[in-house]
Amino acid sequence: MNKDLSQFNDAAEILKILAHPVRLCIVKGLIENGGCNVSHMQECLGIPQSTVSQHLQKLKSAGIIRGMRNGLEIRYKVSNKKIAALLNTLFSED
């Protein structure tokens, strides 16, 4: 076993970001729907828009999602294929 734990830092940081139930739900929803905007997420989650935006900012900072502007609307999508594969595995029906 390798005692150099520095190689695990990036993976641990991503897992920390995903460890919040709301962020996990947002990412799962983005994967299932192919992306959506903040208003749609707010309606689905039943939480304030400002709270959704705070979670989106953390996910964007970690490189998990990206936003694409179309006029006034920003549509968010999962940009990290490893995260999509991880969540598909995590929520798969066994």
N, C-alpha and C positions, 0 to 999 in steps of 0.2 A: 504494500500500500504506500502511495506517495504521501509523504508528510508535508509537502508544500501545498498549503491550503489556498494560496493566492489564486490558483487557477479556478477556484470555485466561487470567487467573489462576485463575478458578473451574474452567474446563475442564481446565487443567493439573493442578490439585489432584486432581480426580476421576480423571484418567488415572493419576496417581501411585499413588492408592489401588488402582486396578484392575491396576496393573503387576505385582503379586505373583501368581505362579501359583496359589497356594491360594485367594486371594480371587477371582481370575478364575473358578476352578473352582466355588467356592461360588455366585457370582452366576449362572453359567451353569446350574448344577443347580437353583437356586431358580426360574429362569425356566422350565426344562423341566418341573419337577414342580409348579409353581404354589405352591411354598413347602414348608417342612418344619422339623423341630425339630433341635436340636443333636445328639441321639443318632443320628438318621438320617445327618446329615452326617459325624459321627465314624466311623460304620461304613463309609460310602462312601469317605471319604478315607484311613482307616487311620491317623489321627493322634490324639493325645490331646485329650480334651474341652477342656482348658484352652487349647490352641493354637487350636482352632476358635473358642472364645469370644473370644479376643484378636482374631482376624480379624473376627469378627462385630461387635465393638465399633468397630473402625476403619470398617467399612462403614456402621454405623449413624450414627456421628459425621459421616460425609460425606454422609448423607442418601440413600444408595443403597438401603438396606434398612430395613425396620421390623419390629418384633416385636409379635405379638398374643398376649396371655395368655389361656389357656383352662385354668383351674384351676392346676395346677402346671406345665403345659406352655406353652412359648413357641414359637409357630410363626412363622418368619421368611418374609418375602416381599420381592420387589424393589418398591420404592415409586417409583422414578424411571423413568418410561416412556422417557426418552431413553437411559438406560443399557440397558434391555431392547432397544431398537431397535439400539443400537450393537453389542451382543453378538450379536444375531441376524444382523446384517450381517457381523460379524467371523467368525462360525462357519458362515456359509452355504456350501452346496456350489455351487461355480461350474461 
